[in-house]
Amino acid sequence: RAPSDNITAMAEAYAKQILDMQLKGPYQFVGWSMGGLITLEIIRLLKARGCEIQTPIFLDSHLSLKERSLEEITEESVIK
């Protein structure tokens, strides 16, 4: 099938694959470049399911400011 251009859809597909392979955490993630945004969404989805996530690592990733102002972005808000 054609690749998705929607980060949430990509994250949902990856989260499903992760849970299919490893039902229980803790989970450790490294996101690189655009993968950092996808990783952040995967983490959000898994945390909503009660999964344990270790501190993620992001390499050369940039947050989208589309939905938040720069003042709203804190270290805590990024890893929640």
C-alpha positions, -999 to 999 in steps of 0.1 A, spaced: 0 0 0 10 36 -5 30 52 24 10 76 47 18 113 48 0 116 82 22 114 113 -6 101 135 -14 73 110 22 63 108 26 63 146 -6 42 150 8 17 125 42 16 142 26 14 177 6 -16 166 36 -34 152 56 -27 184 28 -41 206 25 -71 183 61 -79 188 65 -69 224 33 -66 244 50 -53 276 75 -25 282 95 -7 292 100 7 257 131 27 246 130 49 216 154 68 194 140 92 169 161 107 141 151 137 120 114 134 110 114 101 128 116 121 160 81 135 153 68 101 146 85 87 177 70 114 198 35 105 186 42 67 191 52 75 227 20 96 232 -1 67 219 17 40 240 16 62 272 -22 66 267 -24 28 268 -5 28 301 28 15 286 61 23 304 84 44 283 121 51 291 135 85 284 135 89 246 165 101 226 160 125 197 187 132 171 184 161 147 146 164 153 126 196 154 92 201 170 64 215 149 52 248 162 20 245 142 -2 237 173 19 253 201 37 285 207 74 284 216 65 295 251 43 264 256 71 239 248 89 227 278 111 196 284 82 182 304 56 188 277 78 172 251 83 139 270 47 135 284 
